[in-house]
Amino acid sequence: MQEYIQVMTTVEQRSDAERIARALVEKRLAACVQVAGPVTSYFHWEGRLDSAEEYLCFIKSRVDLFPELEAVIGEMHPYEVPEIIATPVTRGGTDYANWLAAELKP
């Protein structure tokens, strides 16, 4: 199995999540982006405890595409410090892995 990753990012507006998702899939940096939410996030920002309703993007990609994927998210993301976290996919179904390979940029 190739080195696949799931990348997560959150945004305040569903329209931003959809815009990022479409761009990543169109550029074949992601085979699939699932948008979930709203979710409630709690965090420290500018010295105080804060919270926000956000939309969470689950992005299916490959390790070697991460730098370009990160750059696209960074350019499109409305936050000053966007969450961009990648976790490795250690196991997956063969058919799904074949589909990922076919849908991602070579």
C-alpha positions as CSV (number, residue, x, y, z in Angstrom):
1,M,0.0,0.0,0.0
2,Q,1.3,3.4,-0.9
3,E,1.7,6.0,1.8
4,Y,-1.7,7.5,2.1
5,I,-2.7,10.2,4.6
6,Q,-5.9,11.8,5.9
7,V,-5.5,15.5,6.3
8,M,-7.8,17.6,8.5
9,T,-8.6,21.3,8.4
10,T,-11.4,23.4,9.9
11,V,-13.1,26.5,8.7
12,E,-15.9,28.7,10.1
13,Q,-18.1,28.8,7.0
14,R,-19.4,25.8,5.1
15,S,-18.9,27.7,1.8
16,D,-15.1,27.9,2.6
17,A,-15.0,24.1,3.3
18,E,-16.7,23.4,0.0
19,R,-14.5,25.8,-1.9
20,I,-11.3,24.1,-0.5
21,A,-12.7,20.6,-1.0
22,R,-13.5,21.3,-4.7
23,A,-10.1,22.9,-5.4
24,L,-8.2,19.9,-3.8
25,V,-10.3,17.3,-5.7
26,E,-10.1,19.3,-9.0
27,K,-6.3,19.5,-8.7
28,R,-6.2,15.8,-7.8
29,L,-4.4,16.5,-4.6
30,A,-7.3,14.8,-2.8
31,A,-9.3,11.8,-4.0
32,C,-12.1,12.7,-1.7
33,V,-12.9,15.4,0.9
34,Q,-15.7,14.9,3.4
35,V,-17.1,18.0,5.0
36,A,-18.7,17.5,8.4
37,G,-20.3,19.9,10.8
38,P,-20.8,22.1,12.3
39,V,-18.5,20.9,15.1
40,T,-17.6,22.9,18.2
41,S,-13.9,23.6,18.7
42,Y,-12.4,24.9,22.0
43,F,-8.9,26.5,21.9
44,H,-6.7,29.3,23.3
45,W,-6.4,32.3,21.0
46,E,-4.8,35.6,21.8
47,G,-4.4,34.7,25.5
48,R,-7.9,33.6,26.2
49,L,-10.0,30.5,26.0
50,D,-12.3,30.6,23.0
51,S,-14.7,28.4,21.0
52,A,-16.1,28.4,17.6
53,E,-18.6,26.4,15.4
54,E,-16.6,25.1,12.5
55,Y,-16.8,22.7,9.5
56,L,-14.3,19.9,9.5
57,C,-12.7,18.7,6.2
58,F,-11.4,15.1,6.1
59,I,-9.0,15.0,3.1
60,K,-7.8,11.7,1.6
61,S,-4.4,12.1,-0.1
62,R,-0.9,10.7,-0.4
63,V,2.2,11.7,1.6
64,D,4.2,13.0,-1.4
65,L,1.3,15.4,-2.3
66,F,1.2,17.0,1.2
67,P,3.4,20.0,0.4
68,E,1.3,21.1,-2.5
69,L,-1.9,20.3,-0.7
70,E,-0.8,22.3,2.3
71,A,0.1,25.2,0.0
72,V,-3.3,25.2,-1.6
73,I,-5.1,25.1,1.7
74,G,-2.9,27.9,3.1
75,E,-3.7,30.1,0.1
76,M,-7.4,29.5,0.3
77,H,-7.9,29.3,4.0
78,P,-9.5,32.3,5.8
79,Y,-7.8,31.8,9.2
80,E,-4.6,33.5,10.2
81,V,-3.3,30.1,11.5
82,P,-5.2,27.3,9.8
83,E,-5.2,23.8,11.3
84,I,-3.6,21.5,8.7
85,I,-2.9,18.1,10.3
86,A,-2.0,14.9,8.4
87,T,-2.2,11.4,9.9
88,P,-1.0,8.3,8.2
89,V,-3.4,5.7,6.9
90,T,-1.8,2.5,8.1
91,R,-4.4,0.0,6.7
92,G,-7.2,0.2,4.2
93,G,-9.3,-1.9,2.0
94,T,-7.6,-3.0,-1.3
95,D,-10.4,-1.7,-3.5
96,Y,-10.4,1.7,-1.8
97,A,-6.6,1.9,-2.0
98,N,-6.8,1.1,-5.7
99,W,-9.5,3.8,-6.1
100,L,-7.3,6.4,-4.2
101,A,-4.3,5.6,-6.5
102,A,-6.4,6.1,-9.6
103,E,-7.9,9.4,-8.4
104,L,-4.8,11.2,-7.2
105,K,-2.3,13.1,-9.2
106,P,0.5,10.7,-10.5
